[in-house]
Amino acid sequence: MKKLVSIMALLMTAIMLLSGCGGVNRAAAPEAPTGSGGRKVLDVSFMYWNIPAEEDQMFEDFQEMFDVKLSYITATNADYYEKLGLLAATNELPDFFMANAWNDRPFFFKLINEGMVRDVPQKMIDKYEQARKTFEVNWMYKYEDKWYYWPKLDRNDWAFSNSLHYIVRSDYMKNLGLQQPETWDDFTNLLYAMANDDPDGNGIKDTYGITWEAYYMIDSLVYFFFQGSGWVYTDGKWQLGLFTEGGKQATKWMRQLYQDGVIEPEYVLFDLKANEKFTLGQVAVTPYSNNITNMIWGRQTVFDLIKPDSPTDDYIDVLKMPSSPSGKKFWQAATGATGGGNMFSSKVDDEKMERLAEIHNFLSTPEGYARVYYGIEGEHYELNPNGTLTSLLPENANGEVAFIRHFPWGDRFRQLVFWNNNGVSTIRNPNATDWDIELYKRGQEWYTPSALKNTSWVGYTPIEELVEFALEEYGEDRVTEIVVSNNDFDSMWEKFVSDAYANKPIQVVTDAVNAAAAANNIDPADYMP
């Protein structure tokens, strides 16, 4: 439940923000400002979380490159949206700010509908090839035929990216003589073998086949394959997959594996310890995010920390995507962005919007990414023909290239348009090992070719704000209860679906989505395997 802020707290915080406290840095613009190119220097304000404590050389370079005078409002991850709400309430929104399309959607609709944010004109987007393609692949975030977001990217080449796949204890596969799965039965049999056939060879039945850290991972990596996830077209209409026959069969599969001791029982706690249990050999298969940033992070903070003397390529591999239980091979994927970006205050005029479009476009190009994140070629790094970088900066105590520590503001500028620091396909992250790169490529090779269009075609619309609430309130916890219960499955499932549709949000959302599908001439064949 969202916090209720008292009128007194609202006024006091607003006064603090407007007076320069609470993390606000309002630098005065110079008199008659003109940039190095002779154009007008514009005051540009923005808001993001965890702003660097000090302005560095990259901050100064950025201002000079774009003829802007930056001011910024900082916040923590915990209080970002509360501060943003206070700024909106006092009509003090910065020129642009980070907003997540999947978080707190009613608040962002309010900003749009009350005219507090402006759109990015199509003519400004079309001016830049990089920008035009970025918006094209994120068409689902258009609202009333206008762009209110500048989307954040996963990759600058707009390639499909599967956010999740499975990793497997490859040493266990070798010990048991197992092969990569091709079918769902192969996948299921592999999990049973890991749980029952002593893959670590210690003579004790102490290994589970699989675990997950969060329900969304189960949704993406189990229910989706049964067509029990997201929106599915069945019985002549769009329905939430969880409450369809696909959802039922996925739940039945989960329950059987749980009762047979294949699923690690503490998964129900969603305690975020799956990677540790995997590394320690307690489970053989677990989900993992397929991008190089996460590969590096997992290796440095979990795998190498727990097993410092065991090279990751000796015991970790990507698990191949099997076909679905129906025999079809398909996968859900996202294109270049994943549900977030920057929004722009309605106080931003076209002159400033042009400058902001220039900045955002530049940052999403390979040249811009390299400039703010790595510095100046020949001065801070050398780019090798294979895409790797040779740093001309000092290494840190761990022997790693210290670009972020050398240019903390460069990393912040990079994050204005990229979620991860492997967003440019032509530049290899200097801290990535061959294992990081190989697993990433293997995940792309095995998962991407079978990618389906994302059924979030209803996109950034008010009806979507109910979906997450409806599923959390009437779906996730209750379906887990069915999985771990010994009561009659069919009767429990029938009651689960009946109770869900008896509650208004599920039915309201379903009716609204079907109305939107009809209005937009959505062809189910484009979205279903």
C-alpha positions as CSV (number, residue, x, y, z in Angstrom):
1,M,0.0,0.0,0.0
2,K,1.3,3.4,-0.9
3,K,2.3,5.8,1.8
4,L,-0.1,8.6,2.7
5,V,1.9,11.8,3.1
6,S,0.4,14.4,5.5
7,I,-0.2,17.9,4.3
8,M,2.4,19.2,6.8
9,A,5.0,16.7,5.6
10,L,4.3,17.6,2.0
11,L,4.7,21.3,2.6
12,M,7.8,20.9,4.7
13,T,9.5,18.6,2.1
14,A,8.4,20.9,-0.7
15,I,9.9,23.9,1.1
16,M,13.2,22.0,1.6
17,L,13.3,21.0,-2.0
18,L,12.7,24.5,-3.3
19,S,15.2,26.0,-0.9
20,G,18.0,23.7,-2.1
21,C,17.9,21.1,0.6
22,G,16.9,17.4,0.4
23,G,19.5,16.6,-2.3
24,V,18.8,19.5,-4.7
25,N,21.7,21.2,-6.5
26,R,20.6,24.3,-8.4
27,A,23.5,25.9,-10.1
28,A,23.0,29.5,-11.4
29,A,23.3,30.0,-15.2
30,P,26.0,32.3,-16.4
31,E,25.1,35.7,-17.8
32,A,24.4,35.7,-21.6
33,P,25.5,32.0,-21.8
34,T,26.9,30.7,-25.1
35,G,28.6,27.4,-25.7
36,S,31.8,26.6,-27.5
37,G,29.9,26.2,-30.7
38,G,28.3,29.6,-30.3
39,R,24.8,28.3,-29.4
40,K,22.9,29.2,-26.3
41,V,23.7,27.4,-23.1
42,L,20.5,25.9,-21.7
43,D,19.8,25.2,-18.0
44,V,18.8,21.5,-17.8
45,S,17.6,19.8,-14.6
46,F,17.1,16.1,-14.0
47,M,16.4,13.6,-11.3
48,Y,17.9,10.2,-10.7
49,W,18.8,8.0,-7.8
50,N,22.3,7.7,-6.3
51,I,23.8,10.7,-7.9
52,P,27.6,10.8,-7.4
53,A,28.7,12.9,-4.5
54,E,31.1,15.1,-6.4
55,E,31.1,16.6,-9.9
56,D,34.0,15.1,-11.9
57,Q,35.7,15.8,-15.2
58,M,33.1,13.8,-17.1
59,F,30.4,16.1,-15.6
60,E,32.2,19.1,-16.9
61,D,32.9,17.5,-20.3
62,F,29.2,16.6,-20.7
63,Q,28.1,20.2,-20.0
64,E,30.6,21.5,-22.6
65,M,29.7,18.9,-25.2
66,F,26.0,19.8,-25.2
67,D,26.1,23.4,-24.2
68,V,24.1,22.8,-21.0
69,K,24.3,23.9,-17.4
70,L,23.2,20.9,-15.4
71,S,21.4,20.9,-12.1
72,Y,20.2,17.7,-10.4
73,I,18.0,16.3,-7.7
74,T,19.2,13.1,-6.2
75,A,17.4,10.4,-4.2
76,T,17.9,6.9,-3.0
77,N,16.2,3.8,-4.5
78,A,14.0,3.8,-1.4
79,D,12.7,7.4,-1.5
80,Y,12.9,8.2,-5.3
81,Y,9.2,7.9,-6.1
82,E,8.2,9.7,-2.9
83,K,10.4,12.6,-3.7
84,L,9.1,12.6,-7.3
85,G,5.5,12.7,-6.0
86,L,6.3,15.7,-3.8
87,L,7.9,17.6,-6.7
88,A,4.9,16.9,-8.9
89,A,2.5,18.1,-6.1
90,T,4.4,21.4,-5.9
91,N,4.7,21.8,-9.7
92,E,8.5,21.5,-9.4
93,L,9.3,18.6,-11.7
94,P,12.8,18.7,-13.2
95,D,13.2,18.9,-16.9
96,F,13.5,15.1,-17.2
97,F,13.4,12.2,-14.8
98,M,13.6,8.4,-14.7
99,A,10.2,6.7,-14.7
100,N,9.5,3.0,-14.9
101,A,6.6,2.0,-17.1
102,W,5.9,-1.0,-15.0
103,N,6.1,0.6,-11.6
104,D,3.4,2.9,-10.1
105,R,1.6,3.3,-13.4
106,P,-1.4,5.2,-12.0
107,F,1.0,8.0,-10.8
108,F,2.5,8.4,-14.3
109,F,-1.0,8.4,-15.9
110,K,-1.8,11.2,-13.6
111,L,1.2,13.2,-14.8
112,I,0.2,12.7,-18.4
113,N,-3.5,13.3,-18.0
114,E,-3.0,16.4,-15.9
115,G,-0.6,17.9,-18.4
116,M,2.5,17.8,-16.1
117,V,4.7,16.0,-18.7
118,R,5.1,16.6,-22.4
119,D,5.6,14.2,-25.3
120,V,8.6,13.8,-27.5
121,P,7.5,15.0,-31.0
122,Q,7.9,12.5,-33.8
123,K,9.9,15.0,-35.9
124,M,12.6,15.1,-33.2
125,I,12.7,11.3,-33.1
126,D,13.0,11.0,-36.9
127,K,15.9,13.4,-36.9
128,Y,18.1,10.6,-35.5
129,E,18.5,7.1,-36.9
130,Q,19.4,5.6,-33.5
131,A,16.4,7.3,-31.8
132,R,14.0,6.3,-34.6
133,K,14.8,2.6,-34.2
134,T,14.7,2.8,-30.5
135,F,11.2,4.1,-30.5
136,E,10.0,1.7,-33.2
137,V,10.9,-1.4,-31.2
138,N,9.2,0.1,-28.1
139,W,5.9,0.9,-29.9
140,M,3.9,-0.6,-27.0
141,Y,4.8,2.4,-24.8
142,K,3.0,4.9,-27.0
143,Y,0.1,6.5,-25.2
144,E,-2.8,8.1,-27.1
145,D,-0.5,8.1,-30.2
146,K,2.2,10.1,-28.4
147,W,5.6,9.3,-26.9
148,Y,5.9,10.2,-23.3
149,Y,9.0,8.1,-22.7
150,W,12.5,8.1,-24.1
151,P,13.0,4.3,-23.6
152,K,15.9,2.9,-21.8
153,L,17.8,0.2,-23.7
154,D,19.2,-3.2,-23.0
155,R,21.3,-3.1,-26.1
156,N,22.0,-0.4,-28.7
157,D,21.4,-2.8,-31.6
158,W,17.8,-3.4,-30.5
159,A,18.4,-7.2,-30.6
160,F,16.0,-9.5,-28.8
161,S,17.1,-10.1,-25.3
162,N,15.8,-12.9,-23.1
163,S,15.9,-11.6,-19.6
164,L,16.0,-15.0,-18.0
165,H,17.2,-18.5,-18.8
166,Y,18.4,-21.4,-16.7
167,I,22.0,-22.2,-15.7
168,V,22.9,-25.8,-14.8
169,R,25.7,-27.5,-12.8
170,S,27.6,-28.8,-15.9
171,D,29.8,-30.9,-13.6
172,Y,26.7,-32.8,-12.4
173,M,25.6,-33.3,-16.0
174,K,29.0,-34.8,-16.8
175,N,28.9,-37.0,-13.7
176,L,25.5,-38.5,-14.7
177,G,26.2,-38.6,-18.4
178,L,23.3,-36.2,-19.1
179,Q,22.8,-34.3,-22.4
180,Q,21.3,-30.9,-23.0
181,P,17.5,-31.2,-23.1
182,E,15.6,-31.0,-26.4
183,T,12.0,-31.6,-25.2
184,W,10.1,-30.8,-22.0
185,D,10.2,-34.5,-21.0
186,D,14.0,-34.3,-21.4
187,F,14.1,-31.2,-19.1
188,T,11.8,-32.9,-16.6
189,N,13.9,-36.1,-16.6
190,L,17.1,-34.1,-16.1
191,L,15.6,-32.5,-13.0
192,Y,14.6,-35.9,-11.6
193,A,18.1,-37.3,-12.3
194,M,19.7,-34.4,-10.5
195,A,17.5,-35.0,-7.4
196,N,17.6,-38.8,-7.3
197,D,20.9,-40.0,-8.8
198,D,23.5,-38.5,-6.5
199,P,25.1,-36.1,-9.0
200,D,27.8,-34.9,-6.6
201,G,28.8,-38.5,-5.9
202,N,28.8,-38.2,-2.1
203,G,26.5,-41.1,-1.5
204,I,23.8,-38.9,0.1
205,K,20.5,-37.8,-1.4
206,D,21.1,-34.1,-0.7
207,T,20.7,-32.4,-4.1
208,Y,17.5,-30.9,-5.5
209,G,16.8,-30.5,-9.2
210,I,15.7,-26.9,-9.3
211,T,14.8,-23.8,-7.4
212,W,13.7,-20.2,-8.1
213,E,14.3,-16.9,-6.3
214,A,11.0,-15.2,-7.2
215,Y,7.5,-16.0,-8.6
216,Y,8.1,-14.0,-11.8
217,M,10.9,-16.5,-12.6
218,I,8.4,-19.4,-12.3
219,D,6.0,-17.4,-14.4
220,S,8.6,-16.9,-17.2
221,L,10.3,-20.3,-17.1
222,V,7.5,-22.7,-16.3
223,Y,4.0,-21.2,-16.8
224,F,5.0,-19.6,-20.1
225,F,5.9,-22.9,-21.7
226,F,2.4,-24.2,-20.8
227,Q,0.8,-21.0,-22.2
228,G,-0.2,-20.2,-18.6
229,S,1.5,-16.9,-18.4
230,G,0.7,-13.3,-19.5
231,W,-2.2,-13.0,-21.9
232,V,-3.2,-16.0,-24.0
233,Y,-5.9,-16.3,-26.6
234,T,-8.2,-19.2,-25.9
235,D,-11.9,-20.0,-26.1
236,G,-12.3,-17.1,-28.5
237,K,-11.0,-14.4,-26.2
238,W,-7.9,-13.0,-24.4
239,Q,-7.5,-14.4,-20.9
240,L,-4.9,-14.2,-18.2
241,G,-2.9,-17.4,-18.8
242,L,-2.6,-18.3,-15.1
243,F,-6.4,-19.0,-15.0
244,T,-6.6,-21.1,-18.2
245,E,-5.9,-24.8,-18.9
246,G,-2.3,-23.9,-19.5
247,G,-2.0,-22.5,-16.0
248,K,-3.6,-25.6,-14.6
249,Q,-1.2,-27.9,-16.3
250,A,1.8,-25.9,-15.2
251,T,0.6,-26.0,-11.6
252,K,0.1,-29.7,-11.8
253,W,3.6,-30.2,-13.2
254,M,5.0,-28.0,-10.3
255,R,3.0,-29.9,-7.7
256,Q,4.2,-33.3,-8.9
257,L,7.9,-32.3,-8.8
258,Y,7.4,-30.7,-5.4
259,Q,5.8,-33.8,-4.0
260,D,8.6,-36.0,-5.5
261,G,11.3,-33.9,-3.9
262,V,12.7,-32.5,-7.1
263,I,11.9,-28.9,-6.3
264,E,13.9,-27.4,-3.4
265,P,11.2,-26.9,-0.8
266,E,12.4,-23.5,0.5
267,Y,11.6,-21.9,-2.9
268,V,8.3,-20.8,-1.4
269,L,10.2,-18.4,0.7
270,F,11.6,-16.6,-2.3
271,D,14.6,-15.7,-0.2
272,L,17.0,-14.7,-3.0
273,K,19.5,-17.4,-2.1
274,A,19.1,-19.5,-5.2
275,N,22.5,-18.6,-6.6
276,E,24.3,-19.5,-3.3
277,K,22.5,-22.9,-3.1
278,F,23.4,-23.5,-6.7
279,T,27.1,-22.7,-6.2
280,L,27.2,-24.9,-3.1
281,G,25.8,-27.8,-5.1
282,Q,22.5,-28.0,-3.2
283,V,20.4,-27.4,-6.4
284,A,21.4,-28.3,-9.9
285,V,19.3,-25.8,-12.0
286,T,18.3,-22.2,-11.3
287,P,17.3,-19.1,-13.3
288,Y,19.8,-16.5,-14.3
289,S,19.6,-13.2,-16.2
290,N,21.2,-13.4,-19.5
291,N,23.3,-10.3,-19.9
292,I,27.0,-9.8,-19.4
293,T,26.6,-7.3,-16.5
294,N,24.8,-10.1,-14.5
295,M,27.4,-12.7,-15.6
296,I,30.1,-10.5,-14.2
297,W,28.1,-9.6,-11.0
298,G,27.3,-13.2,-10.3
299,R,30.8,-14.4,-10.8
300,Q,32.3,-11.7,-8.6
301,T,29.7,-11.7,-5.8
302,V,28.6,-15.3,-5.6
303,F,30.4,-17.9,-7.7
304,D,34.0,-16.9,-7.2
305,L,33.4,-15.8,-3.7
306,I,32.0,-19.2,-2.6
307,K,34.3,-21.3,-4.8
308,P,37.4,-19.2,-5.3
309,D,39.5,-22.1,-6.5
310,S,36.9,-23.5,-9.0
311,P,36.8,-21.7,-12.4
312,T,33.2,-21.1,-13.3
313,D,33.5,-22.7,-16.7
314,D,34.3,-26.0,-14.9
315,Y,30.9,-26.3,-13.4
316,I,28.4,-23.7,-14.8
317,D,26.7,-23.8,-18.2
318,V,23.5,-22.4,-19.8
319,L,20.7,-25.0,-19.9
320,K,19.3,-25.3,-23.4
321,M,15.7,-24.2,-23.9
322,P,13.5,-27.2,-24.4
323,S,10.4,-27.4,-26.5
324,S,7.1,-26.8,-24.6
325,P,5.0,-29.7,-23.4
326,S,3.0,-29.3,-26.6
327,G,6.1,-29.9,-28.6
328,K,6.4,-26.3,-29.9
329,K,9.6,-24.3,-29.4
330,F,9.0,-20.7,-28.4
331,W,10.3,-18.2,-26.0
332,Q,9.2,-14.8,-24.6
333,A,11.6,-12.0,-25.3
334,A,11.9,-8.2,-25.1
335,T,13.4,-6.0,-27.7
336,G,15.8,-3.2,-26.9
337,A,14.1,-1.8,-23.8
338,T,12.4,-3.2,-20.8
339,G,9.7,-1.0,-19.5
340,G,11.3,2.3,-18.5
341,G,12.8,5.5,-19.6
342,N,12.9,9.2,-19.1
343,M,9.8,11.5,-19.0
344,F,9.9,15.3,-19.6
345,S,8.3,18.1,-17.8
346,S,5.6,20.1,-19.6
347,K,7.7,23.2,-18.8
348,V,10.3,22.0,-21.3
349,D,9.9,24.1,-24.5
350,D,10.7,22.8,-28.0
351,E,14.2,24.4,-28.0
352,K,15.2,22.5,-24.8
353,M,13.4,19.4,-26.0
354,E,15.6,19.4,-29.1
355,R,18.7,19.6,-27.0
356,L,17.5,16.8,-24.7
357,A,16.7,14.6,-27.8
358,E,20.2,15.3,-29.0
359,I,21.7,14.2,-25.7
360,H,19.6,11.1,-25.4
361,N,20.3,10.0,-28.9
362,F,24.0,10.5,-28.5
363,L,24.2,8.5,-25.3
364,S,22.6,5.5,-27.0
365,T,25.1,5.4,-29.8
366,P,28.4,3.4,-29.6
367,E,30.3,6.7,-29.7
368,G,28.3,8.3,-26.9
369,Y,28.4,5.2,-24.8
370,A,32.1,4.9,-25.1
371,R,32.7,8.6,-24.4
372,V,30.8,8.9,-21.2
373,Y,31.5,5.4,-19.8
374,Y,35.1,4.9,-20.8
375,G,36.4,8.4,-21.6
376,I,38.5,9.5,-24.5
377,E,40.1,7.0,-26.8
378,G,43.8,7.3,-26.8
379,E,43.8,9.1,-23.5
380,H,41.8,6.8,-21.2
381,Y,41.6,3.6,-23.3
382,E,42.5,1.9,-26.6
383,L,39.9,0.0,-28.5
384,N,41.2,-3.3,-30.0
385,P,40.0,-4.8,-33.3
386,N,38.1,-7.6,-31.4
387,G,36.1,-5.0,-29.4
388,T,38.0,-5.4,-26.2
389,L,39.4,-2.3,-24.4
390,T,42.9,-1.8,-23.2
391,S,42.7,0.6,-20.3
392,L,45.1,3.4,-19.9
393,L,43.8,4.0,-16.4
394,P,45.1,2.4,-13.2
395,E,43.6,-0.8,-12.1
396,N,41.9,-1.3,-8.7
397,A,43.1,-3.6,-5.9
398,N,41.4,-6.6,-7.6
399,G,43.2,-6.0,-10.9
400,E,40.1,-4.7,-12.6
401,V,39.7,-1.7,-14.9
402,A,38.4,1.2,-12.8
403,F,36.3,3.1,-15.3
404,I,33.3,3.6,-13.1
405,R,35.5,4.6,-10.1
406,H,37.4,7.0,-12.4
407,F,34.3,8.5,-14.0
408,P,31.4,8.0,-11.6
409,W,29.4,10.7,-13.5
410,G,30.1,8.8,-16.8
411,D,28.3,5.8,-15.4
412,R,25.4,7.9,-14.3
413,F,25.1,9.4,-17.8
414,R,25.3,5.9,-19.3
415,Q,22.4,4.8,-17.1
416,L,20.2,7.6,-18.4
417,V,19.7,5.4,-21.5
418,F,21.1,2.0,-20.8
419,W,20.0,-0.5,-18.1
420,N,23.3,-2.4,-18.2
421,N,26.9,-1.7,-18.9
422,N,27.1,-4.1,-21.8
423,G,24.7,-2.2,-24.0
424,V,26.9,-1.6,-27.0
425,S,27.5,-4.8,-29.0
426,T,30.8,-3.6,-30.6
427,I,32.5,-2.9,-27.2
428,R,33.4,-5.7,-24.8
429,N,33.1,-5.0,-21.1
430,P,36.8,-5.0,-20.0
431,N,35.9,-6.9,-16.8
432,A,34.2,-9.7,-18.7
433,T,35.9,-13.1,-18.9
434,D,35.7,-15.4,-21.8
435,W,33.2,-17.4,-19.8
436,D,30.9,-14.4,-19.3
437,I,30.9,-13.8,-23.1
438,E,30.5,-17.4,-24.0
439,L,27.5,-18.0,-21.8
440,Y,25.9,-14.8,-23.0
441,K,26.3,-15.8,-26.6
442,R,25.0,-19.3,-25.9
443,G,21.9,-18.0,-24.3
444,Q,21.3,-15.7,-27.2
445,E,21.8,-18.5,-29.7
446,W,19.6,-21.0,-27.9
447,Y,16.8,-18.7,-26.8
448,T,16.4,-15.7,-29.1
449,P,15.5,-17.5,-32.4
450,S,12.3,-18.8,-30.9
451,A,11.2,-15.4,-29.5
452,L,7.5,-14.5,-29.6
453,K,6.1,-11.0,-29.7
454,N,5.4,-9.8,-26.2
455,T,1.7,-9.8,-25.5
456,S,2.0,-6.5,-23.6
457,W,0.5,-4.9,-26.7
458,V,-2.1,-3.1,-24.5
459,G,1.1,-1.3,-23.4
460,Y,1.1,1.9,-21.4
461,T,-2.7,2.2,-20.8
462,P,-4.8,2.6,-17.7
463,I,-6.3,-0.9,-17.8
464,E,-2.8,-2.4,-17.3
465,E,-2.5,-0.8,-13.8
466,L,-4.8,-3.4,-12.5
467,V,-3.0,-6.5,-13.8
468,E,-0.2,-6.7,-11.3
469,F,-2.5,-6.1,-8.4
470,A,-5.0,-8.7,-9.6
471,L,-2.3,-11.4,-10.1
472,E,-0.6,-10.7,-6.8
473,E,-3.9,-10.5,-4.9
474,Y,-5.7,-13.5,-6.5
475,G,-3.0,-15.5,-8.2
476,E,0.6,-16.0,-7.0
477,D,0.2,-16.9,-3.3
478,R,-2.8,-19.0,-3.9
479,V,-1.3,-21.0,-6.7
480,T,1.7,-21.7,-4.5
481,E,-0.7,-23.1,-1.9
482,I,-2.0,-25.5,-4.4
483,V,1.5,-26.6,-5.3
484,V,2.5,-27.5,-1.8
485,S,-0.9,-28.9,-0.7
486,N,-1.8,-32.6,-0.5
487,N,-5.5,-31.9,-1.0
488,D,-7.4,-32.9,-4.1
489,F,-5.8,-30.9,-7.0
490,D,-8.9,-30.6,-9.3
491,S,-11.2,-29.3,-6.6
492,M,-8.6,-26.8,-5.4
493,W,-8.0,-25.6,-8.9
494,E,-11.7,-25.2,-9.6
495,K,-12.1,-23.1,-6.5
496,F,-9.0,-21.1,-7.3
497,V,-10.3,-20.0,-10.7
498,S,-13.9,-19.4,-9.5
499,D,-12.7,-17.2,-6.6
500,A,-10.4,-15.3,-9.0
501,Y,-13.2,-14.3,-11.4
502,A,-15.6,-13.6,-8.6
503,N,-13.3,-10.8,-7.6
504,K,-13.8,-7.7,-9.7
505,P,-10.2,-6.8,-10.8
506,I,-9.7,-10.0,-12.8
507,Q,-12.9,-9.7,-14.7
508,V,-12.5,-5.9,-15.2
509,V,-9.0,-6.3,-16.6
510,T,-10.1,-9.2,-18.9
511,D,-13.0,-7.2,-20.3
512,A,-10.8,-4.2,-20.9
513,V,-8.1,-6.1,-22.6
514,N,-10.5,-7.8,-25.0
515,A,-12.1,-4.4,-25.8
516,A,-8.6,-3.0,-26.5
517,A,-7.7,-5.9,-28.7
518,A,-10.9,-5.4,-30.8
519,A,-10.3,-1.6,-31.0
520,N,-6.7,-2.1,-32.2
521,N,-7.4,-5.0,-34.5
522,I,-5.0,-7.3,-32.7
523,D,-4.5,-10.6,-34.5
524,P,-3.9,-13.5,-32.0
525,A,-1.9,-15.3,-34.7
526,D,0.8,-12.7,-34.3
527,Y,1.3,-13.4,-30.6
528,M,0.5,-17.1,-30.0
529,P,2.8,-20.0,-30.9
